[in-house]
């Protein structure tokens, strides 16, 4: 039968990426003390990042580093007990300009 109460007790927000500081975050709200496991996979299903969080009940904002991820689409697999939720997010890194482009941008 599975966990029938999980969706009523656990709320996980969307993954929001902060490109400026190389992090991403999502909100979590639950009523029990739990271990949350996060696995970030690329679009080919390769594991790119893993992290575990020990959480108390209540709302909290969780964050993880994205600076080692290339531009592209990723899937955050969030495991809480026997419940799994997936959130999709994207990374878009700005391309480095050449030396001449950087120099000319000073005068714009």
N, C-alpha and C positions, 0 to 999 in steps of 0.2 A: 503493500500500500504506500509506503514512503512517508515522508514528513508532510503531514497535512497542515501543520501550524506554521511552517517556515515563512510563507509569503505574508502572513498576517503579523508576524513578530519582527521581521527583518526588512529594512529598507536600505537599498543601496542606490546612490545617485549615479549620474553619468560621469565619465572620466573627463576632466577638464585639464587641458594642457597649458602650461605656462612656458612658452618658448624662451622667454627672457632668462629665467633661472634654471632651465633644464629639468623641470619637475612636472608631474601630473598629480592630480588629486581627485578623490571622490568621497562622498559622504556616506557614513554608515550609521544606522540607528537600529539597535536591538535591545531586548530586555534582559538577556542573560550574559554572563561571562562566557566568552567564546574565543577560539583561535580562528582567525581568518587567514587563509592562504591565498596569495595572489600569484598567478602565473601569466606573464605577458607573452603572447605568441605573435609572430609575424604572419603575413597572409598565406605563407606556405606551411604553417603549423609548427614552425621551429620555436622552441622556448628561448626567449631573449632576456627574460628577467624573472626572478623568483623572490618573494619576500613573505614572511609570516608576521602577523600582528596578534598580540594578546590583548583582547578588548574586554572592558567592563561593559555593563549595560548602559544605554543612553546614547545620545548623538555624539559623533566625533568625525573629524575631517582627517582622512588618511592620505599620505602623499608618498610618492616614489620617484626615483631619479629616471629621467629620460634622455639625459645628455649622451648616453652611449648608443641610443637608437638612431638609425638612419631615417631619412624621410620615407614615409609610407603609411600603410594602414596596419593597425595592430588590434588584437583582441585580448582584453583582460578577462581571464577566467578567475572568478572569485568564489572560493570554496569556504562555506561555513557549515560545519557538520556534514550532513548528507545532502545539503543544498548547494547548487552551483548556479551562479549567475554570470552572464557574459556581457561585457560592455565593449563596444568598438570605439576606437579613437584614432586620430591621425597625427602624424608628426610632419611638419613642413619646415625644413631648415633652409635658411637663406644661403644662397651660394656665395662663396667668397669672391670678391671682385679682385681683378688683377691690380698691380701696383699703379698703373697709369689711370685706371678707372677710379681708384681711391684718391689719387692725387687730384684729378679733375673734379671730383665731387666736392672738394673743399671750396671751389669757386662757384658753386651753384647756389 
